[in-house]
Amino acid sequence: MSAVLQPEAGARELPARSHLDWLESEAIHILREVAGECANPVVFFSGGKDSIVLLRLAEKAFRPGRFPFPMLHIDTGHNYPEVIEFRDRRARELGERLIVRSVEDSIRRGTVRLRSETESRNAAQAVTLLEAIEEFGFDACIGGARRDEEKSRAKERIFSFRDEFGQWDPKNQRPELWSLYNTRVHKGEHMRVFPISNWTELDVWQYIAREGLEVPSIYYAHKRKVVRRNGLLVPVTHLTPAREGEVVEELSVRFRTVGDISCTCPVESTARTPAEIIAETATTTITERGATRMDDQTSEASMERRKKEGYF
């Protein structure tokens, strides 16, 4: 009979690993896999909560050295100013290279055409993104998308293959058995990589609380003028003015996600700390995109169509 090993007297037991520890370990492994297997990767950084978490994971994966990839943001020109200020400040604090490419430049080149100045530029940024990928020759783009955000996101692999046109074909993806990833691409093709794909919105906020991460102020409850439109609270701005007959209200709101002003709405909330947001998130029954994104409510297949056109 084999002997059962017993811990030595006085030996200290290792603390049990939480679900956040497991998620963190998986994400760090994926980041290191990208750095080891891909020739010219980049990480998307918009200043939103998911990309903030990505940067903390990159710090844990690669510090005290520098990141083995630059940061990239596609600026639509319609971003909330609080988020852009945070993006620039965080990049300076990290001392890492931030590349910014603008939809305005694509408009001037004629590769993006809009019907009006106030039209949503959310889908148009896919063009600018593909231009940036071609300009720098990136073969892997690391993003903060998660499977719980939206149903087409749920079909996405962690290493998501994009063809030479930057398009996503859900039927042309590679199997991911255990923790083995096929990163091979031909010239002109690339991968979109999602290290926190298996996280939920609740996980993200629990990690923000645990790590003490700063996020843009609009993630927390604040007073803002809004109008009620199609079941959403639309902020009253120069891009989204109140329409005739709409009643402008000043409510306590926060943003669950921070996209363009022209397509991102807040939700009513009094949560002013990560702990209070965690309590709210634990009881919500609507995904953050379903509750806040006008662009995802145009049709059932809105996100999938944009992804096939090269969207994040």
C-alpha positions, 0 to 999 in steps of 0.5 A: 500500500502506498503511503499518503504524504502528509504536510510537515508539522508547521508547514503553511498551506497555500491559499486557495486560488480564486476564480479571478486567479484562474482567469488572470493566469489564463489571460497572462498565458495567452498574452505570452503566447502572442508575444512568443509566436507572433512577429508584430503584435499590438494591443488595443487601448481605448481607455475603456474598462476592458482594455484597462484590465488588459494593460494590468495583465500585460504588466503582470506578464512582462514587467519589469521589461517593456511591453513586447507590443505598442498600444493602438487606439482608433479615434473616431472623433466622437469619443467622450473627452473623459475617456480620451484624457484617461487614455493619454494619461495612462499611456504616459504613466506606463511609459509605453508607445501609444499609436492613435489613428483617426477616422477623420484621416480616413474621411480626408483620404476618401476611404470613409464617407459619411452622410453627416457630421453627426452620423455614428462613426462606430462602424466606419472605424473598421476601415481606419483599423484595417488601414492601420494594420496594413500600415504597420504590418500587425499580425496579431491584434489583442483586444478586450472583447468578451463572450458575454457581451453579445451573441456573435462575440460568443462564437469568437475563438480566443485566437480569431483568424482574419483573412487578407481583407480583415474579415471574420468568417465564423465558419473558417476558424481554427480549433482550440483544444486544451490551451493550444493555439494555431497562430500561423498566418500568411502575409496580409492575414492576421489574428484578433486575440482576446485574452479575457474572452472567458471573463464576464462583466462581473469578473472585470469589475471584481478584478478592477476592485481587487487590483485597485485600478483607476477607470474613467470617471463616467463609469461611476454615477454622475448627473447627466442630461438625457432623453428617453428614446427607444427604451434607452437613455440617450445623452443630450450632446451636440452629436445627439441633441434632443428631438422635438417633443422629447423631454430632457431630464437630468438623472443620476447615470453611469456608463457600463461601456464607453463607445462613441457619444453617438451610439453609447447610452448610460444607465440609471445608477447611483453606484459610485464605487467598484463595490457598488457597481459589482452589487448592481452588475450581479443582479442585472439581466441585460448585457452591457451592450444590450442595455447601452448600445444604439448600434447593436439595436438596429438589427439582430445581426448588427454586430456579426455584420460589422465583425465580418467587415473588419470590426474589433 
